[in-house]
Amino acid sequence: MMNHNPLKKLVELQKQGKSVGIYSVCSANGYVIEAALKRGLSDGSCVLIESTANQCDQNGGYTGMKPMDFKQFVLDIAEQVGFDTSRLFLGGDHLGPLTFAGKPEAQAMADAEELIRHYVGAGFTKIHIDTSMKVADDDPHIRLSDEVIARRGARLARVAEETYRKLLESDPTAIAPVYIVGSEVPIPGGAVGAADEGVQVTRVEDFRNTVAAFESAFRKEGLDAAWDNVIAVVVQPGVEEKDSGCTEYDRAKARELMASIKAFPNLVFEGHSTDYQTKLKLRELVEDGVGILKVGPALTFAMREGMFALAHIEQELLCGTDIEPSRFIETLDEAMLAEDKHWRKHYQGTESELRLKRKYSFSDRCRYYMPTPVVEAAKERLIGNLRRLGIPLNLLSQFMPIQYTKVREGALENDPVALVEDRITNTIDEYLYATHQKELM
């Protein structure tokens, strides 16, 4: 028994010539997830939320959550905001030996299989199988062949299918997972290093070879049904964020790649690193065949902007008083300096440049420090101080002018959490403009 996955409608609509896609929230931040669900509720659209392999795995990942924990985390927020979970999709991103790549193939793939079991067993219905990274016993001097990548990917697909069949025994209504293959993007969390070598659009030949290799590997393993549930291939359409800007989508440079998807009636493209593209560029991506737009840092960047705006308001309000300030901005930077593993290899420059990047880089490495106890405590004090004192409209206008207008019009509550989530919604709305995803359900 296979219960149809509604995400397959995305491919159907694209092949009918309709510019319909879906944006994917790649974040474990509570404010971001709540903002996405609230916006989906008001918009009447579905919501796709994904966790990456390094965020959540069978050992807890850097969030401390296993896939089932992450699912419950999202479901709890959905219940709080009244979002219909039948319109909610959960995905697993870059699932494979990514975080186990330091081990030999036998152990790395065994761990990757267990990772897949946790995600599919928890009911995640969009599975990105990513076996593009080398493991310890791969030759570091030779490019990993499409055949090896596909063979390992098919092995994980077999585990996913077996896990889904087992899931049906306890939940006959469980939705069949759809699969995404390929990985023409930087590793999860962003590119490493300062060199800007330009963004290369995936070559049509490479895209076709990827599809052919995966289809051959799946069919060789008797996974014809699983191959029928592969709905997208990850490609690089020529987009990427930088510390203080981004490489914008240029449809002329991607024309040949985008035209090539028309030869595959059951596939669309999945685009990673679409953060900071304008809403017009995002719409062009969907129009050209990128059915799934992945976004992560841009959402937590917007959240960080909102929190910093509140911190500046707090600073003005507390000047000359004996109320203890949150020191949110300073506390966040102190946490980053105390444990630099999440940003040091990503940011280069002078001390002055590093100071700016820690706070304001578009790659938003400070998102990794938001859940730390000291930063969380500072956030709670900030929220508490502002709720105690109230936020004057003149300061709201100064630091959050878009939210100020909404408050004045009665469309938004003048509450610190509501203000931050609405700042996130500004970014979400650019994706909704591009995707028309209300048509999916």
N, C-alpha and C positions, 0 to 999 in steps of 0.2 A: 504493500500500500504506500502510495506517495501522495502527500497532500501538497497541492500546487502552491508555489511561492508567488505572492503577488508582485514581487520585484521583476518577474519575467515579463509583466506587462510593459515595463520600461522599454524592453527590446522591441516588443510588438509596435508600440507607438512610434518609436524612432524609425522603424522600417516602413511605417505608413507615411513617413515624411513629416511627422509632428515633432516640433522642437520641445520635447518633454524630457526632463532629467530629474535627478534628485541630488540634493547636497547631503554630504555625510559629515556629521559632527564627530570629529576625532579628538575627544577630550574626556577626561575623568573629573573635570572641575564641576562642582555642584552648581555654581551660579550659571555656568554655560549650559549645562544640561537642563536646568530648570527654565532658563530663558528660551531654549529651543522648544521645549514641550509647551510652554505657555504660548509661544508664537504659533506653533502648530495648532493649538487649540483655537486661538482666535482666527487663524487663517483657514481652518478646516482642512488642513493638509496632513500628510503622514510625516513621520520623523524617523530618520536613520541615525543611529548613534553607534560608533565603533570604538573598540578598545584595541590598542596595539599589543603585540606580543611582549614588548618590554614593560607596558603598563600593568598588564594582568596575565599571569600564567599559573601553572599548577603549583608554583612555589610562592605566589603572591605578587611577583613583579615589583616595580618600584612604588606602586600605590599601596601595596600590602593586600590587594584584593585578588582572589582567584576569579575566574570567569563567572562562576555562580554568584560570588559576592558582588561583582560589578553589575550583573543582571538585577540582583535584588536592590542594589543601590539606585539604579535607574527606575525600577518599578516603584520603589517607595516614593521617589520624586513625582512620578507620573500619577500616583494615587493622591498625593498632596495637592497637585494642581488640577486634578480631575481629567487627565488626558486618557482617552480611549486606547488601551494597549493593543487593540486589534490594528491600530494604525501606527504601531511602533515596531521598527525593525532594529535588531541588534546585530552588529557585525564584528568579526575578528580580523584585524589588519596585520599583514606581514607574518602570517602564521607559518612557521617552519623552523629551521635550525638557527635563526637569527641570534638569539641569546645563548645558544649552545655551540656556537661556531668554533669555540676554542677546543672542542673535543673531536676525536676521530669520528668518521662518518657513522660507524655502527652505533656509537653512544649518542651522537648529536641527533641522528634521525630517530632513535628510540625515544629520546626526550621530546622531539618534535611531534611524534605520534601521540604521546601522552598529552601534549599541549592541545592537539586537535581534539582528542577525546573530551577534554574538559570543556572546550568551547562548544562543540556540537552537542555534547551531553547536557550542557546547560540550556540548550535551546536557541543558540545563536544561529541565525538563518542566512547570513551572508558571510562567506568564508573566503578570505583572500589567501590562497596558497602561494607562499613565496619561498622558493628554494634556490634563489639566485646567488646566495652568498656561499663563499668557500668555507669548508670546514678544515680541521687541523691536518688531515692527511691528503688534502688536495694540493697539487703542485702550485705554489704561489706565483710561478712565472708563466703559467699557461692559462689562457682564458677558459673559464668553466663552459663546457659545451652545452648547446641547447638540449642535447640528448640526455646528458647527466642531470641537468636542471629538471627536465620533464620527467625523467624516470623517478627522481625523488619526489616530485610533485604528485605523480600518479600514486606512489606509495602512500602519501598522506591522504589523497582522495579516497583510497580504498578504506583507510581507517575511518575517515569521516562518514562514508556510506555505511560501514558496519556499525558505527556508533549511532547513526540515525535510526537504523533498523532496530537496534536495541532500545532506543528512546521510545519508539512507537509502541513497544510492549507495555510501557508504563503510562504513555500519553498518546493514545491513538489519534489525537487531533494535531500532533506536532507537525509543523510545517517543514517540508523538505528544504535543505539548504541549497542555495545557489553558490556557484564558485566564481572567483576571479583569479586569473593567472597572470603571470608576468610581473616585472618589477623594474621599469625603466626610470627609477627615481632614486634620490638620496636615501640613506637609511632613515628609519623612523627617528624623529627628533631633529632632523636637518643635516645638511652637509657639514663636513668637518674641514676646518682649515680656512685660511684667509684668501687663497688664490681664487680669482674669478676667471675661470677658463671659458666662460660662455655656456649657454644652455643649448645642447644639440637636440634637435627634433629627431625622434626615432625614425630610422630609415625604414621605408616600406618593406624592403627585403628582410630586415631583422624582425619586423612585426609578423610577416607571413611565416618566417621560419619558426618563430615562437609558437604560433598557432599550430603549424604542422607537427612540430615535435611533441607538443602536449596532446594533440589529438591521437597521434600514433601511440604514445605511451599509455594513454587512457584505454584505448581500444585493445592494445596488447594485453592489458591487465583485465580485460573483460568489463571495463567500466563504461560501457556505452551509455547507460542511463545517467551516470555522473557527468559524462561529456555533454549530454543534452541539457544539463543544468549549469554548464559554464556559460555565463551571460556577458562577461566582459574581460578585456585584456588591458593591463596597465601599460600605458605608453607615456612618453614624454612629448607633449605637444609644444614644448618650448616655453615653459613657465617655471619660475622659481623666485622665492623671496631672498632678499639680501638684508644686511644689517639695517640699511636706511633707504631701501627701495625694493623694486622687484623687476624681474624681466617679464614684460607684458606679452600676452599672447599676440602673435602676428599670424593671422590666418593665411597670408600669402606664403610664408615660410612653411606652414604646415599643410598646404593644399594637397600635396600628393599623399601624405599620410592619411589625411581625413577622407580623401576620395577612396582609399583602399578598403575602408571598412564596409563599403557598399557591397563588396564581393562576399561578405559573410552575413547571411541572413539571420543568424542567431546570436550575433555578437554586437556589443557597443564598446566604446573605449571607456576606461576609468582613468580620470586625471587626478594625480596626486599633486600636492604643493600648489593648489590654486589660490592660496591665501594672498590677499592684497591685490588681486586683479580687480579692476573696476567692474561694476555691474554690467556694463556694455560688453566688456571682454568676456565675462562669464557667460553672457547670453550667446555670444559668438561661439564659444566652446561647445555649448549644448547644441546650437544650430548645426555645427559642423560634425557632430557625432560623438561627443564626450557625454555619455549619459549619466555618469556619476562624478560629481565634483567633490573632492576631499578637501576639508578645511579643518585646521586645528589651531595653530599658533595665532591666526588672525582673531579667533574668538577669545582666547585667553589674553591676547594683547588688548582687545577692547575692554575686557574685564579689568585688566591692570590699569588702563587709562581711567576707567571709572573709579577705581579704588584710589588712585593718586589724586584725582580731582576731589574726592571726599576728604582725603588727607589734607589738602591745601585749604579746603573750607574749614576743617577742624582747626588747623593752625591759626587761621584768622579769628575764629570764634574763641579760642582758648587764650589768646594773647592777653596777658595781664590778669589772668584768673589763676586760682590754685587747683584747678582740675587737672588731674594727671593726663597728659597727652598719650595717644597711642604710639607715636613714633613709628607709624606703619612703614613709611618709605625707608627710614633708616634701619629698621629691624630687618626688613627684607634684604637689604644690601649686606648687612652684617651676617645674615644666614648664608648668603651666597659666598662671602669671603671665608667664612668658617669651614665650609665644605664645598670646594670648587669643582668637584668631579662632573657636575652637570653642565658646566659652561666653559671651563678652562680651555679645552681643546677646540672649542667652536669659535672663540673670540680671540683675536690677535690685535696688538697695537700698544700704544703708550698707556701709562696708568690712567691718564685723562680719558683716552679713547675707551679703555676697558670699563671705566666708571660709567660712561654714557651707555655703552652696549649692555652692561648688566641690567640697566633700568629700561632702556628704550629700543633695543635691537628688535627688528621685525621677527627674528627667529625666536624671540620670547623665551629664552632659557630660564628666566625667573619663574616661569610657571611650575617648574619642578620643585620650587621652594615654598609655594603657597600652602601646601598641606603640613609643613613642619610645625611643631607645637608652638614655637616662639612667634612665628608669623601668624599662625591661626589665632593666638592670644591677642596679638596686636590688632588683627582684623576685628575681633569681637569687641575690643575696647573702642576702636574707632566707630563701629556701628552703634555701640552703646552710648558713647559721648554725643553723637549726632542725634540720636533719638531722644536723648535727655534734653538737649539744648534746642533742637529743631534747626532746620536749615533755612536761613533767610533767603528770600527770592533774589535779592541783589547778589548774594554770593553764588547762588545756583546759576544765575544768568552769567556771571563771570566765568565759572569753571565748567559748567555743563549746559551750554546755551540751547542745545537741541532738546534736552530733557526739561529745561526751564519752560520752553514754549508749550510742551505737552502738559506740564503741570498747570500752567496758566489756563490752558484750554479745558482742563478737567479730564484729560485722557490718561493721566499718570499720577500716582500717589507720590507725594513729596516725602518719601521714605528712602533711607540710604540703600537698602537692598534693592528696592524697586528701581531706583535710579541706575544702579550698576547693571542690573539685568536689562534695562532698556537700552543702555549703551551697547551691550552685546547684541541686542535685537537690531540695532542699526546695521550691523554687519550681516546678520542673518537675512535681513530684508533684501540685501543685494543679491544673495543667492536665490531667494524665492523669486525675485524679479527674473532671474535667468532660467529657472528650472520649470516653472509652471507645474509643480509637482502635485497640485491638487487633482490633476487629471489621472493620477495613478490609482486612486481609490475612490 
